[in-house]
Amino acid sequence: MFGEKGATGNQIQIVPVEAAIPRDTCVVWINWLQWTKARIIFREDAQACRSATQSPSGFIENDSFYTTGFMLRGGTSSLTFVGKRKFRYTVEVPDPSRGSLGLPPGRVVAEGSLVVE
């Protein structure tokens, strides 16, 4: 889950930042941001992430990343993790001033990780 924190409402927080989960756990990301859409993106070892997960909901595959589309507030995406390892991901918000890998442009606002045991 990710959402805002602080008085200004423009800081993003992933809760929890790092989660330890058993194999065969379905992880659901929920966008609680009031002011923007956001996406989840696995850039490091994207291929390993695809190989170690099942039942993707809302994820798009590419050779160099594994990502959701930009989700509106309350939007969800999920993956079931079946392979043991640590997976790092980022939360991005739309940023038209940037371009990256053929994706709609985004800007990293938070980082998280999952440790599958």
N, C-alpha and C positions, 0 to 999 in steps of 0.2 A: 504494500500500500504506500502511496506517496501523497503528500499534501503540503499545505503551507504551514509555516511557523513564524513567530515573531510578530511584532506590532505592525510592520509595514505590509505583511502579507505577500512579499515577493521573494522570500526564501523558501526553498523546497527541502523537504525532509522525507527520507525513506524510512519506514518503520517496519521491522528493524533494519539497520544499515547492513548487518551481516546476519544471516539466518542459517542455522544448522538443521538439516532436514534428513529424514531417512529416505532411502531409495523408494521409488514408486509413490512419491508425494506429488500431488498436483498443486502448483503454486499459482495463485491468482493475483494479478496486479490490478489495483483499482485507482483510477485517477480522481483524487479529491480536490484538485486545484480549481478554484473559483474563477480565476482570471485568464486561463489559457488551456489549450489542448496540450497533450504531452504524449510521448512514446517511450517505450522500453527498447533498448538496443544492446545486443551482445556483439561487440566488435572483436574482442580477444578470443581467439579459438572458436570462431563462429561455426566452423565445420564440426568441431568436437561437441559443441552445444547441440547442434542438430542431431548428431549421432547418439547423444546421451539423453534425448528427450522423446516423448511420444505425445500424441493427442494435442498438437498445437491449436490454439484458438486465437485468431487475430494476428498470427505471425507470418512474415514474408521472408522467403529464403533468397539468399544471394551468396556468391562465393566468399565475399569478405565481410558479411554481416548477417545477423539474424534479428529482425526487428518487427515491431508492431507498426500499424499506421498510427497517425496522431489520434488519440482518444479524447472525446469530449468529457466533461465532468461526469463522473459516475460510470464511465466506460471501463470495460474490463478486457483483459487478455490473460491466457493461461498456458502453462506447459506442465507436463508430468515428467519428472526427472527420474530416469532409471539407471543412469551411469554414475559411479562415484567419482567425484572430483570437486574442485572449487570453480565456480563460474562467476565472473565479474560482469556487471552490466551498468548502463547509465540511463538516466532519465533525461530526455531532451524536450525542449519546447520549440515551436516554430520560430525561425529566424530567417527572414527573406534576404538578409544581407550575406548569407553564407550558402555555399553549395557543398554537397559531399556525396561522392560515390553514386550519383544518379538518384539519390533520395531527395524528397522535398527537404529543403535546408532546415537544419536544426541547431540548437545550441545546448551543450551539456549543462545541466543545472544541479545534478546530484548523481552520486555513484553508490552502488550497492553490490553485495555479493551473496551467493548461496553456496553453502558447503554441503554436498550430498554425501552422506555417510553410509 
